[in-house]
Amino acid sequence: MALVPPDKEYFSIGEASRLTQIRPYVLRYWESEFHLLRPSRRESGQRKFSRKDIETILKIKDLLYVKRYTISGAKKTLLDDRRAKPEQLKIELAENGAAVELLKETRETLEGLLKILR
Protein backbone atom coordinates (compact mmCIF):
# COMPACT_ATOMS: atom_id res chain seq x y z
CA MET A 1 0.00 0.00 0.00
CA ALA A 2 1.32 3.46 -0.88
CA LEU A 3 2.07 6.08 1.71
CA VAL A 4 0.11 9.31 1.34
CA PRO A 5 2.20 12.42 2.07
CA PRO A 6 0.95 13.97 5.33
CA ASP A 7 1.26 17.57 4.11
CA LYS A 8 -1.15 17.26 1.15
CA GLU A 9 -4.93 17.17 1.10
CA TYR A 10 -5.49 16.94 -2.66
CA PHE A 11 -3.68 15.11 -5.44
CA SER A 12 -3.63 15.35 -9.22
CA ILE A 13 -4.54 12.28 -11.25
CA GLY A 14 -0.83 11.66 -11.88
CA GLU A 15 -0.04 11.78 -8.17
CA ALA A 16 -3.03 9.57 -7.36
CA SER A 17 -1.83 7.15 -10.04
CA ARG A 18 1.67 6.98 -8.53
CA LEU A 19 0.35 6.60 -4.97
CA THR A 20 -2.07 3.81 -5.81
CA GLN A 21 -0.11 2.14 -8.64
CA ILE A 22 -3.19 2.43 -10.90
CA ARG A 23 -2.91 3.97 -14.38
CA PRO A 24 -4.70 7.31 -14.93
CA TYR A 25 -7.00 5.89 -17.62
CA VAL A 26 -8.10 3.18 -15.18
CA LEU A 27 -8.81 5.82 -12.52
CA ARG A 28 -10.95 7.73 -15.02
CA TYR A 29 -12.82 4.53 -15.87
CA TRP A 30 -13.36 3.68 -12.20
CA GLU A 31 -14.70 7.18 -11.68
CA SER A 32 -17.42 6.43 -14.23
CA GLU A 33 -18.21 3.03 -12.70
CA PHE A 34 -17.96 3.63 -8.95
CA HIS A 35 -20.14 6.48 -7.75
CA LEU A 36 -18.29 6.57 -4.43
CA LEU A 37 -15.22 7.77 -6.31
CA ARG A 38 -16.00 11.37 -7.21
CA PRO A 39 -12.95 13.62 -7.17
CA SER A 40 -13.67 17.33 -7.16
CA ARG A 41 -12.54 19.48 -10.06
CA ARG A 42 -10.42 22.61 -10.31
CA GLU A 43 -11.68 25.54 -12.36
CA SER A 44 -9.52 24.22 -15.19
CA GLY A 45 -11.39 20.90 -15.06
CA GLN A 46 -8.51 18.89 -13.62
CA ARG A 47 -9.42 16.28 -11.05
CA LYS A 48 -8.48 16.81 -7.40
CA PHE A 49 -8.36 13.51 -5.52
CA SER A 50 -8.79 13.84 -1.75
CA ARG A 51 -7.31 11.51 0.83
CA LYS A 52 -10.71 9.80 1.04
CA ASP A 53 -10.65 9.29 -2.74
CA ILE A 54 -7.20 7.68 -2.44
CA GLU A 55 -8.54 5.33 0.25
CA THR A 56 -11.49 4.45 -1.97
CA ILE A 57 -9.16 3.73 -4.89
CA LEU A 58 -7.09 1.42 -2.70
CA LYS A 59 -10.25 -0.42 -1.56
CA ILE A 60 -11.39 -0.84 -5.16
CA LYS A 61 -7.92 -2.05 -6.14
CA ASP A 62 -7.97 -4.62 -3.35
CA LEU A 63 -11.44 -5.86 -4.26
CA LEU A 64 -10.71 -6.15 -7.99
CA TYR A 65 -7.08 -7.23 -8.10
CA VAL A 66 -6.52 -9.12 -4.84
CA LYS A 67 -9.93 -10.54 -3.95
CA ARG A 68 -10.82 -10.94 -7.65
CA TYR A 69 -14.31 -9.40 -7.43
CA THR A 70 -16.15 -8.37 -10.57
CA ILE A 71 -16.90 -4.67 -10.97
CA SER A 72 -20.53 -5.21 -9.99
CA GLY A 73 -19.45 -7.31 -6.99
CA ALA A 74 -17.01 -4.61 -5.88
CA LYS A 75 -19.73 -1.94 -6.24
CA LYS A 76 -22.09 -4.00 -4.09
CA THR A 77 -19.43 -4.61 -1.45
CA LEU A 78 -18.52 -0.92 -1.26
CA LEU A 79 -22.18 0.10 -0.94
CA ASP A 80 -22.78 -2.55 1.72
CA ASP A 81 -19.75 -1.30 3.66
CA ARG A 82 -21.00 2.27 3.38
CA ARG A 83 -24.44 1.30 4.68
CA ALA A 84 -22.91 -0.65 7.58
CA LYS A 85 -21.04 2.37 8.97
CA PRO A 86 -23.95 3.75 11.09
CA GLU A 87 -24.30 0.38 12.82
CA GLN A 88 -20.62 0.44 13.69
CA LEU A 89 -21.03 3.92 15.19
CA LYS A 90 -23.95 2.74 17.32
CA ILE A 91 -21.87 -0.11 18.69
CA GLU A 92 -18.96 2.20 19.55
CA LEU A 93 -21.28 4.66 21.28
CA ALA A 94 -23.02 1.90 23.20
CA GLU A 95 -19.67 0.84 24.60
CA ASN A 96 -18.95 4.34 25.89
CA GLY A 97 -21.60 5.21 28.48
CA ALA A 98 -20.35 8.77 29.02
CA ALA A 99 -20.71 9.60 25.34
CA VAL A 100 -24.25 8.20 25.30
CA GLU A 101 -25.22 10.27 28.35
CA LEU A 102 -23.78 13.43 26.80
CA LEU A 103 -25.73 12.78 23.60
CA LYS A 104 -28.95 12.25 25.58
CA GLU A 105 -28.43 15.53 27.45
CA THR A 106 -27.71 17.34 24.20
CA ARG A 107 -30.87 15.93 22.65
CA GLU A 108 -32.98 17.01 25.62
CA THR A 109 -31.50 20.51 25.44
CA LEU A 110 -32.21 20.74 21.71
CA GLU A 111 -35.78 19.48 22.20
CA GLY A 112 -36.29 22.13 24.90
CA LEU A 113 -35.03 24.85 22.55
CA LEU A 114 -37.32 23.55 19.83
CA LYS A 115 -40.34 23.82 22.18
CA ILE A 116 -39.39 27.42 23.01
CA LEU A 117 -39.08 28.31 19.33
CA ARG A 118 -42.50 26.85 18.51
C-alpha positions in Angstrom: 0.0 0.0 0.0 1.3 3.5 -0.9 2.1 6.1 1.7 0.1 9.3 1.3 2.2 12.4 2.1 0.9 14.0 5.3 1.3 17.6 4.1 -1.1 17.3 1.2 -4.9 17.2 1.1 -5.5 16.9 -2.7 -3.7 15.1 -5.4 -3.6 15.4 -9.2 -4.5 12.3 -11.2 -0.8 11.7 -11.9 0.0 11.8 -8.2 -3.0 9.6 -7.4 -1.8 7.1 -10.0 1.7 7.0 -8.5 0.3 6.6 -5.0 -2.1 3.8 -5.8 -0.1 2.1 -8.6 -3.2 2.4 -10.9 -2.9 4.0 -14.4 -4.7 7.3 -14.9 -7.0 5.9 -17.6 -8.1 3.2 -15.2 -8.8 5.8 -12.5 -10.9 7.7 -15.0 -12.8 4.5 -15.9 -13.4 3.7 -12.2 -14.7 7.2 -11.7 -17.4 6.4 -14.2 -18.2 3.0 -12.7 -18.0 3.6 -8.9 -20.1 6.5 -7.7 -18.3 6.6 -4.4 -15.2 7.8 -6.3 -16.0 11.4 -7.2 -12.9 13.6 -7.2 -13.7 17.3 -7.2 -12.5 19.5 -10.1 -10.4 22.6 -10.3 -11.7 25.5 -12.4 -9.5 24.2 -15.2 -11.4 20.9 -15.1 -8.5 18.9 -13.6 -9.4 16.3 -11.0 -8.5 16.8 -7.4 -8.4 13.5 -5.5 -8.8 13.8 -1.8 -7.3 11.5 0.8 -10.7 9.8 1.0 -10.6 9.3 -2.7 -7.2 7.7 -2.4 -8.5 5.3 0.3 -11.5 4.4 -2.0 -9.2 3.7 -4.9 -7.1 1.4 -2.7 -10.2 -0.4 -1.6 -11.4 -0.8 -5.2 -7.9 -2.1 -6.1 -8.0 -4.6 -3.3 -11.4 -5.9 -4.3 -10.7 -6.2 -8.0 -7.1 -7.2 -8.1 -6.5 -9.1 -4.8 -9.9 -10.5 -4.0 -10.8 -10.9 -7.6 -14.3 -9.4 -7.4 -16.2 -8.4 -10.6 -16.9 -4.7 -11.0 -20.5 -5.2 -10.0 -19.5 -7.3 -7.0 -17.0 -4.6 -5.9 -19.7 -1.9 -6.2 -22.1 -4.0 -4.1 -19.4 -4.6 -1.5 -18.5 -0.9 -1.3 -22.2 0.1 -0.9 -22.8 -2.5 1.7 -19.8 -1.3 3.7 -21.0 2.3 3.4 -24.4 1.3 4.7 -22.9 -0.7 7.6 -21.0 2.4 9.0 -24.0 3.7 11.1 -24.3 0.4 12.8 -20.6 0.4 13.7 -21.0 3.9 15.2 -24.0 2.7 17.3 -21.9 -0.1 18.7 -19.0 2.2 19.5 -21.3 4.7 21.3 -23.0 1.9 23.2 -19.7 0.8 24.6 -18.9 4.3 25.9 -21.6 5.2 28.5 -20.3 8.8 29.0 -20.7 9.6 25.3 -24.2 8.2 25.3 -25.2 10.3 28.3 -23.8 13.4 26.8 -25.7 12.8 23.6 -28.9 12.3 25.6 -28.4 15.5 27.5 -27.7 17.3 24.2 -30.9 15.9 22.6 -33.0 17.0 25.6 -31.5 20.5 25.4 -32.2 20.7 21.7 -35.8 19.5 22.2 -36.3 22.1 24.9 -35.0 24.8 22.5 -37.3 23.5 19.8 -40.3 23.8 22.2 -39.4 27.4 23.0 -39.1 28.3 19.3 -42.5 26.8 18.5 
